[in-house]
């Protein structure tokens, strides 16, 4: 968001008042606009390539002026033509090394190259020439904000706003700084000012919604996100944010619609699949949840938060080999969590790999503290008859959540070893405990359904 918007703002500044008007007339057909206004029209419409064509028509009478070169470079950057832009910027700076617009383009070039060191150098070089350049100060504030240097970010935003109270980037950046500091009321006030001067700026509403959420004004936050979606109906993250808020408000069907819309906008981003899968799972639509989680795993196999929910669904779907792989990945990511190694071994045994499962449990036992229920569970799977000792110990356990989790593994042991009535008894005890938020409860409820269906 930052880079694209800063470049857009630079284009509008360079193009002058005529281009600013073009933004306000963006519903007119381009054929009715003068060439110079068409630059703003196409930039606002998100088509920098056509803006470049409009630029060539508008400035063909004076192609070699510094102003023309700077605007051209800025348009090239906006269009993603990095090499061409760099060539123009270097050429301009060679002729006028202290030109503020060229130096600003140099900073934006460094930003697009993901080179914050060079970006900071270019912005400071610009400020050495023109200390009151509000856009440079706001851009420097944004850079420091990204680097979490909040003190310097605030100083630069404040300086920028002292020079230009209507500087959109500085006002937005300062509001986001306050959000990060959890100063929600002050942040909301900044976005109020931003919206007052820029009522069509969708990001201001999206950002204010975060401040309102922080103030526990969920309905106000929802109204802001509705407005953000209205202003930017094809922006992926608005639907993600609104979908999350709708889910929080219990409006799950509406939330699913938002996540589905986000997926249509960009099916390659995995976030919407994660959130929609969670809602599907909560609604008991496990097959749909499984499909979404599988998509996440396919697109981002390194996204470790998907390992547990996908492993659980694969296990519940009797895809035990897949479950074993995923639980093992979760175990490797969180080795301190015993449930993952237990479910890895259990999944291997459920897949018919009893020898491999036994070896896995034995290996883990050698590296576990013996005074632990989870040690006892692993031992139960490799030492016949140990289940009786474990149950006797559990009868004296007062910590219900811990007892419930261990009973789940006892029930699973009985199921895998053909003692279905005992398995059902303990699965029912786990389910009746009603401890939600742990996958053992989810699997126990699924096991009860399967047993009763037999």
C-alpha positions as semicolon CSV with decimal commas, in nm:
position;residue;x (nm);y (nm);z (nm)
1;X;0,000;0,000;0,000
2;X;0,267;0,250;0,106
3;X;0,483;0,244;-0,203
4;X;0,202;0,245;-0,453
5;X;0,021;0,530;-0,285
6;X;0,332;0,743;-0,239
7;X;0,407;0,705;-0,608
8;X;0,049;0,792;-0,699
9;X;0,068;1,100;-0,479
10;X;0,393;1,203;-0,645
11;X;0,233;1,172;-0,988
12;X;-0,060;1,389;-0,881
13;X;0,172;1,655;-0,738
14;X;0,391;1,659;-1,047
15;X;0,099;1,676;-1,285
16;X;-0,039;1,982;-1,109
17;X;-0,387;2,113;-1,045
18;X;-0,532;1,982;-1,372
19;X;-0,450;1,626;-1,273
20;X;-0,594;1,678;-0,928
21;X;-0,923;1,775;-1,095
22;X;-0,904;1,467;-1,311
23;X;-0,927;1,249;-1,001
24;X;-1,259;1,410;-0,915
25;X;-1,396;1,352;-1,266
26;X;-1,300;0,988;-1,292
27;X;-1,648;0,882;-1,401
28;X;-1,615;1,066;-1,733
29;X;-1,515;0,875;-2,045
30;X;-1,150;0,937;-2,124
31;X;-1,231;1,068;-2,471
32;X;-1,390;1,377;-2,311
33;X;-1,079;1,465;-2,108
34;X;-0,780;1,672;-2,224
35;X;-0,460;1,468;-2,249
36;X;-0,305;1,613;-1,932
37;X;-0,619;1,533;-1,731
38;X;-0,615;1,181;-1,871
39;X;-0,297;1,115;-1,673
40;X;-0,486;1,158;-1,347
41;X;-0,786;0,971;-1,487
42;X;-0,584;0,659;-1,565
43;X;-0,374;0,675;-1,250
44;X;-0,691;0,697;-1,042
45;X;-0,841;0,412;-1,243
46;X;-0,538;0,196;-1,163
47;X;-0,398;0,188;-1,516
48;X;-0,051;0,349;-1,509
49;X;0,036;0,211;-1,854
50;X;-0,243;0,414;-2,017
51;X;-0,138;0,706;-1,797
52;X;0,202;0,683;-1,962
53;X;0,040;0,711;-2,306
54;X;-0,159;1,013;-2,189
55;X;0,160;1,163;-2,052
56;X;0,335;1,134;-2,388
57;X;0,051;1,323;-2,554
58;X;0,033;1,591;-2,286
59;X;0,404;1,666;-2,262
60;X;0,521;1,598;-2,616
61;X;0,578;1,972;-2,671
62;X;0,846;1,987;-2,400
63;X;0,988;1,635;-2,361
64;X;1,328;1,738;-2,228
65;X;1,228;1,965;-1,941
66;X;1,321;1,856;-1,588
67;X;0,953;1,864;-1,483
68;X;0,862;1,636;-1,770
69;X;1,146;1,396;-1,690
70;X;1,046;1,378;-1,324
71;X;0,682;1,310;-1,400
72;X;0,784;1,050;-1,659
73;X;1,007;0,873;-1,406
74;X;0,732;0,875;-1,148
75;X;0,485;0,725;-1,395
76;X;0,736;0,458;-1,491
77;X;0,778;0,366;-1,126
78;X;0,402;0,350;-1,080
79;X;0,378;0,123;-1,384
80;X;0,648;-0,104;-1,242
81;X;0,901;-0,021;-1,514
82;X;1,189;-0,004;-1,268
83;X;1,487;-0,015;-1,505
84;X;1,345;0,248;-1,737
85;X;1,259;0,471;-1,443
86;X;1,605;0,438;-1,295
87;X;1,761;0,541;-1,623
88;X;1,551;0,859;-1,637
89;X;1,614;0,938;-1,269
90;X;1,991;0,897;-1,303
91;X;1,994;1,112;-1,614
92;X;1,794;1,386;-1,440
93;X;2,010;1,384;-1,129
94;X;2,322;1,405;-1,342
95;X;2,193;1,734;-1,484
96;X;2,035;1,864;-1,161
97;X;2,177;1,673;-0,861
98;X;1,976;1,876;-0,608
99;X;1,638;1,863;-0,779
100;X;1,382;1,773;-0,506
101;X;1,144;1,584;-0,736
102;X;1,424;1,375;-0,883
103;X;1,555;1,296;-0,535
104;X;1,207;1,195;-0,426
105;X;1,183;0,962;-0,725
106;X;1,521;0,821;-0,625
107;X;1,382;0,744;-0,280
108;X;1,075;0,575;-0,429
109;X;1,302;0,375;-0,659
110;X;1,496;0,250;-0,356
111;X;1,167;0,169;-0,181
112;X;1,050;-0,042;-0,475
113;X;1,385;-0,217;-0,475
114;X;1,330;-0,294;-0,106
115;X;1,643;-0,102;-0,012
116;X;1,551;0,102;0,298
117;X;1,910;0,220;0,351
118;X;1,923;0,389;0,011
119;X;1,568;0,515;0,051
120;X;1,660;0,689;0,375
121;X;1,974;0,836;0,216
122;X;1,775;0,979;-0,075
123;X;1,509;1,129;0,153
124;X;1,770;1,289;0,382
125;X;1,952;1,419;0,077
126;X;1,625;1,577;-0,038
127;X;1,561;1,729;0,306
128;X;1,912;1,875;0,309
129;X;1,813;2,065;-0,007
130;X;1,455;2,138;0,096
131;X;1,399;2,097;0,473
132;X;1,028;2,181;0,448
133;X;0,942;1,912;0,192
134;X;0,633;1,761;0,356
135;X;0,619;1,454;0,131
136;X;0,983;1,364;0,210
137;X;0,918;1,400;0,582
138;X;0,604;1,187;0,561
139;X;0,786;0,924;0,353
140;X;1,068;0,918;0,605
141;X;0,807;0,875;0,878
142;X;0,659;0,581;0,689
143;X;1,003;0,426;0,656
144;X;1,071;0,457;1,028
145;X;0,723;0,323;1,105
146;X;0,798;0,014;0,895
147;X;1,122;-0,031;1,086
148;X;0,933;0,011;1,420
149;X;1,138;0,317;1,508
150;X;0,830;0,489;1,645
151;X;1,003;0,788;1,802
152;X;1,163;0,898;1,473
153;X;0,845;0,815;1,282
154;X;0,641;1,043;1,505
155;X;0,895;1,325;1,477
156;X;0,881;1,316;1,097
157;X;0,504;1,286;1,077
158;X;0,471;1,579;1,317
159;X;0,711;1,795;1,113
160;X;0,528;1,707;0,792
161;X;0,188;1,800;0,940
162;X;0,323;2,128;1,075
163;X;0,417;2,219;0,719
164;X;0,106;2,075;0,557
165;X;-0,189;1,984;0,780
166;X;-0,356;1,812;0,485
167;X;-0,064;1,580;0,408
168;X;-0,248;1,253;0,362
169;X;0,054;1,025;0,403
170;X;0,166;1,193;0,726
171;X;-0,184;1,195;0,874
172;X;-0,241;0,832;0,779
173;X;0,104;0,730;0,901
174;X;0,060;0,908;1,233
175;X;-0,277;0,742;1,281
176;X;-0,124;0,401;1,215
177;X;0,158;0,479;1,457
178;X;-0,101;0,550;1,726
179;X;-0,276;0,224;1,638
180;X;0,044;0,031;1,698
181;X;0,082;0,203;2,032
182;X;-0,280;0,107;2,112
183;X;-0,380;0,472;2,154
184;X;-0,708;0,403;1,981
185;X;-0,895;0,722;2,070
186;X;-0,613;0,944;1,943
187;X;-0,576;0,726;1,633
188;X;-0,947;0,757;1,560
189;X;-0,919;1,136;1,584
190;X;-0,641;1,135;1,324
191;X;-0,850;0,927;1,086
192;X;-1,148;1,156;1,147
193;X;-0,939;1,447;1,020
194;X;-0,814;1,239;0,730
195;X;-1,167;1,145;0,624
196;X;-1,288;1,502;0,660
197;X;-1,038;1,616;0,397
198;X;-1,033;1,294;0,191
199;X;-1,382;1,140;0,208
200;X;-1,311;0,906;-0,084
201;X;-0,990;0,760;0,061
202;X;-1,085;0,401;0,141
203;X;-0,780;0,323;0,354
204;X;-0,879;0,590;0,607
205;X;-1,205;0,408;0,680
206;X;-1,030;0,070;0,700
207;X;-0,775;0,214;0,942
208;X;-1,037;0,391;1,151
209;X;-1,224;0,062;1,181
210;X;-0,920;-0,079;1,363
211;X;-0,924;0,214;1,605
212;X;-1,295;0,168;1,666
213;X;-1,247;-0,203;1,723
214;X;-0,982;-0,115;1,980
215;X;-1,243;0,105;2,150
216;X;-1,489;-0,190;2,151
217;X;-1,709;-0,012;1,897
218;X;-1,766;-0,314;1,675
219;X;-2,070;-0,169;1,497
220;X;-1,881;0,154;1,420
221;X;-1,590;-0,049;1,291
222;X;-1,826;-0,247;1,069
223;X;-1,974;0,072;0,923
224;X;-1,625;0,193;0,838
225;X;-1,537;-0,134;0,668
226;X;-1,864;-0,122;0,473
227;X;-1,758;0,221;0,347
228;X;-1,407;0,099;0,267
229;X;-1,554;-0,186;0,060
230;X;-1,789;0,055;-0,115
231;X;-1,498;0,281;-0,213
232;X;-1,259;-0,001;-0,307
233;X;-1,476;-0,300;-0,404
234;X;-1,185;-0,496;-0,551
235;X;-0,940;-0,454;-0,264
236;X;-0,865;-0,795;-0,111
237;X;-0,781;-0,686;0,244
238;X;-1,104;-0,496;0,303
239;X;-1,294;-0,824;0,272
240;X;-1,047;-1,001;0,499
241;X;-1,085;-0,735;0,769
242;X;-1,462;-0,718;0,738
243;X;-1,494;-1,095;0,730
244;X;-1,294;-1,126;1,053
245;X;-1,511;-0,863;1,221
246;X;-1,833;-1,026;1,100
247;X;-1,712;-1,360;1,236
248;X;-1,641;-1,192;1,570
249;X;-1,995;-1,054;1,570
250;X;-2,133;-1,402;1,507
251;X;-2,241;-1,322;1,150
252;X;-2,072;-1,629;1,009
253;X;-2,262;-1,659;0,683
254;X;-2,179;-1,298;0,594
255;X;-1,818;-1,354;0,697
256;X;-1,793;-1,659;0,470
257;X;-1,929;-1,447;0,183
258;X;-1,656;-1,189;0,240
259;X;-1,379;-1,449;0,250
260;X;-1,523;-1,608;-0,065
261;X;-1,519;-1,268;-0,237
262;X;-1,157;-1,218;-0,133
263;X;-1,071;-1,557;-0,285
264;X;-1,235;-1,454;-0,613
265;X;-1,030;-1,134;-0,616
266;X;-0,703;-1,320;-0,560
267;X;-0,723;-1,699;-0,541
268;X;-0,346;-1,721;-0,485
269;X;-0,350;-1,546;-0,146
270;X;-0,397;-1,801;0,129
271;X;-0,536;-1,587;0,413
272;X;-0,899;-1,599;0,303
273;X;-0,885;-1,979;0,280
274;X;-0,754;-1,998;0,638
275;X;-1,031;-1,783;0,782
276;X;-1,306;-1,945;0,576
277;X;-1,182;-2,292;0,668
278;X;-1,202;-2,203;1,036
279;X;-1,564;-2,095;0,997
280;X;-1,652;-2,405;0,797
281;X;-1,494;-2,619;1,069
282;X;-1,687;-2,439;1,343
283;X;-2,007;-2,497;1,145
284;X;-1,930;-2,869;1,117
285;X;-1,871;-2,846;0,742
286;X;-1,552;-3,048;0,766
287;X;-1,526;-3,142;0,399
288;X;-1,530;-2,775;0,295
289;X;-1,286;-2,686;0,571
290;X;-1,057;-2,968;0,459
291;X;-1,061;-2,841;0,100
292;X;-0,966;-2,490;0,210
293;X;-0,690;-2,603;0,443
294;X;-0,549;-2,827;0,169
295;X;-0,539;-2,523;-0,060
296;X;-0,346;-2,329;0,204
297;X;-0,100;-2,615;0,248
298;X;-0,056;-2,641;-0,127
299;X;0,010;-2,269;-0,174
300;X;0,210;-2,217;0,146
301;X;0,352;-2,543;0,284
302;X;0,570;-2,333;0,517
303;X;0,266;-2,174;0,685
304;X;0,295;-2,379;1,002
305;X;-0,032;-2,263;1,158
306;X;-0,217;-2,484;0,910
307;X;-0,045;-2,804;1,024
308;X;-0,266;-2,877;1,325
309;X;-0,613;-2,802;1,182
310;X;-0,536;-2,982;0,858
311;X;-0,386;-3,280;1,042
312;X;-0,696;-3,305;1,261
313;X;-0,930;-3,296;0,963
314;X;-0,723;-3,551;0,771
315;X;-0,732;-3,777;1,077
316;X;-1,108;-3,735;1,115
317;X;-1,141;-3,813;0,744
318;X;-0,941;-4,136;0,797
319;X;-0,650;-4,007;0,591
320;X;-0,407;-4,128;0,854
321;X;-0,089;-4,121;0,646
322;X;-0,144;-3,752;0,565
323;X;-0,233;-3,684;0,926
324;X;0,092;-3,845;1,044
325;X;0,298;-3,624;0,814
326;X;0,121;-3,307;0,930
327;X;0,127;-3,389;1,300
328;X;0,498;-3,458;1,267
329;X;0,548;-3,119;1,106
330;X;0,359;-2,960;1,394
331;X;0,573;-3,158;1,638
332;X;0,892;-3,031;1,475
333;X;0,764;-2,674;1,488
334;X;0,643;-2,699;1,849
335;X;0,850;-2,980;2,007
336;X;0,739;-2,878;2,356
337;X;0,375;-2,973;2,279
338;X;0,332;-3,348;2,359
339;X;-0,001;-3,388;2,179
340;X;0,167;-3,357;1,839
341;X;0,412;-3,642;1,888
342;X;0,138;-3,858;2,040
343;X;-0,089;-3,797;1,741
344;X;0,198;-3,864;1,502
345;X;0,247;-4,211;1,651
346;X;-0,128;-4,271;1,676
347;X;-0,178;-4,173;1,311
348;X;0,097;-4,413;1,204
349;X;-0,070;-4,697;1,397
350;X;-0,412;-4,605;1,258
351;X;-0,260;-4,621;0,909
352;X;-0,159;-4,982;0,977
353;X;0,208;-4,901;1,039
354;X;0,221;-5,058;1,383
355;X;0,592;-5,139;1,381
356;X;0,683;-4,788;1,270
357;X;0,449;-4,641;1,532
358;X;0,602;-4,854;1,810
359;X;0,954;-4,751;1,713
360;X;0,845;-4,389;1,701
361;X;0,698;-4,405;2,055
362;X;1,004;-4,587;2,192
363;X;1,235;-4,324;2,048
364;X;1,031;-4,045;2,205
365;X;1,015;-4,219;2,543
366;X;1,393;-4,211;2,563
367;X;1,386;-3,831;2,555
368;X;1,088;-3,757;2,783
369;X;1,064;-3,688;3,154
370;X;0,915;-3,997;3,316
371;X;0,687;-3,812;3,559
372;X;0,433;-3,709;3,300
373;X;0,095;-3,836;3,187
374;X;0,209;-3,798;2,828
375;X;0,506;-4,024;2,898
376;X;0,257;-4,275;3,038
377;X;0,040;-4,246;2,725
378;X;0,336;-4,315;2,497
379;X;0,436;-4,608;2,719
380;X;0,081;-4,744;2,698
381;X;0,120;-4,779;2,320
382;X;0,438;-4,989;2,350
383;X;0,376;-5,180;2,676
384;X;0,063;-5,403;2,685
385;X;-0,139;-5,371;3,004
386;X;-0,006;-5,028;3,102
387;X;-0,347;-4,875;3,028
388;X;-0,482;-5,009;3,359
389;X;-0,210;-4,827;3,554
390;X;-0,276;-4,503;3,363
391;X;-0,652;-4,514;3,428
392;X;-0,591;-4,579;3,797
393;X;-0,371;-4,269;3,809
394;X;-0,631;-4,060;3,629
395;X;-0,897;-4,151;3,883
396;X;-0,710;-3,934;4,133
397;X;-0,646;-3,642;3,895
398;X;-0,826;-3,321;3,999
399;X;-0,727;-3,105;3,701
400;X;-1,020;-3,165;3,466
401;X;-0,866;-3,020;3,145
402;X;-0,553;-3,233;3,188
403;X;-0,752;-3,543;3,280
404;X;-0,980;-3,493;2,980
405;X;-0,692;-3,467;2,735
406;X;-0,526;-3,784;2,867
407;X;-0,857;-3,973;2,861
408;X;-0,884;-3,891;2,492
409;X;-0,559;-4,079;2,425
410;X;-0,675;-4,369;2,640
411;X;-0,999;-4,384;2,438
412;X;-0,801;-4,372;2,113
413;X;-0,579;-4,655;2,237
414;X;-0,886;-4,872;2,304
415;X;-1,035;-4,794;1,965
416;X;-0,714;-4,890;1,783
417;X;-0,696;-5,212;1,983
418;X;-1,055;-5,318;1,918
419;X;-1,207;-5,237;2,258
420;X;-1,485;-5,025;2,108
421;X;-1,719;-5,014;2,415
422;X;-1,436;-4,883;2,635
423;X;-1,333;-4,639;2,362
424;X;-1,689;-4,506;2,339
425;X;-1,710;-4,469;2,717
426;X;-1,402;-4,250;2,737
427;X;-1,475;-4,055;2,418
428;X;-1,813;-3,967;2,571
429;X;-1,640;-3,854;2,890
430;X;-1,409;-3,630;2,685
431;X;-1,699;-3,484;2,486
432;X;-1,913;-3,431;2,796
433;X;-1,634;-3,230;2,960
434;X;-1,707;-2,964;2,697
435;X;-1,354;-2,830;2,681
436;X;-1,350;-2,656;2,345
437;X;-1,048;-2,500;2,184
438;X;-0,850;-2,826;2,196
439;X;-0,851;-3,066;1,904
440;X;-0,892;-3,368;2,133
441;X;-1,253;-3,263;2,195
442;X;-1,320;-3,225;1,820
443;X;-1,182;-3,569;1,739
444;X;-1,366;-3,728;2,032
445;X;-1,700;-3,593;1,910
446;X;-1,624;-3,720;1,560
447;X;-1,528;-4,063;1,695
448;X;-1,859;-4,089;1,884
449;X;-2,051;-4,016;1,562
450;X;-1,854;-4,284;1,375
451;X;-1,906;-4,543;1,650
452;X;-2,277;-4,471;1,672
453;X;-2,310;-4,498;1,293
454;X;-2,165;-4,849;1,290
